[in-house]
Amino acid sequence: MDEDERSDYEEPDDSRKAIAIDCDEGKKAGRWTDEEHSKFLEALQLFGKNWNKVHRHVGTRTSAQTRSHAQKYFNKL
């Protein structure tokens, strides 16, 4: 196996992992924290299904991430 083939099997270095977790506009990716979820529930009470207002209230997630989180949340109910 030459060097190019071996690189396919190596774990990515930490800098690649950091890039993978960053999202555009300073928003987060990955699991929602308890604090984010609490803000999400609060925003649902205040704004209903107005996802633009909900995501702005949460502050750390995009509108698309908020809609996805809502879909999973409502499916669990």
C-alpha positions in Angstrom: 0.0 0.0 0.0 1.5 3.4 -1.0 1.2 6.6 0.9 -1.9 7.8 -0.9 -3.8 4.6 0.0 -2.8 4.8 3.6 -4.1 8.4 4.0 -7.6 7.1 3.3 -7.5 5.0 6.4 -6.0 7.6 8.8 -8.1 9.6 11.3 -8.5 13.3 10.3 -6.4 15.6 12.4 -8.0 18.0 15.0 -8.0 20.9 12.6 -10.3 19.0 10.2 -12.6 18.1 13.1 -12.9 21.7 14.1 -13.8 22.8 10.6 -16.4 20.0 10.5 -18.2 21.3 13.6 -18.2 24.9 12.6 -21.2 26.1 10.7 -21.8 29.3 8.7 -22.5 32.6 10.4 -21.0 31.4 13.7 -23.8 28.9 14.3 -23.2 25.5 15.9 -23.6 22.0 14.5 -24.3 18.7 16.2 -26.4 17.9 19.2 -28.5 20.6 20.8 -27.6 21.6 24.3 -30.1 21.6 27.1 -29.9 25.4 27.1 -30.6 25.6 23.4 -33.6 23.2 23.7 -35.0 25.3 26.6 -34.8 28.4 24.4 -36.4 26.5 21.6 -39.3 25.5 23.8 -39.7 29.0 25.1 -39.7 30.4 21.5 -42.3 27.9 20.5 -44.6 29.3 23.2 -43.8 32.9 22.1 -43.8 32.6 18.3 -45.5 29.3 17.4 -44.1 27.8 14.2 -42.5 31.1 12.9 -39.1 29.4 12.5 -37.3 32.6 11.7 -38.3 34.1 15.0 -37.6 30.8 16.8 -34.1 30.5 15.4 -33.3 34.1 16.3 -34.5 33.5 19.8 -32.3 30.4 20.2 -29.4 32.4 18.7 -27.0 29.6 18.1 -28.8 27.7 15.3 -29.9 28.4 11.7 -33.5 28.4 10.6 -33.0 25.1 8.8 -31.5 23.5 12.0 -34.4 24.8 14.0 -37.0 23.3 11.6 -35.2 20.0 11.7 -35.0 20.1 15.5 -38.8 20.9 15.6 -39.6 18.0 13.3 -37.7 15.5 15.5 -39.3 17.1 18.6 -42.8 16.8 17.3 -42.3 13.3 16.1 -41.3 12.3 19.7 -44.5 13.8 21.1 
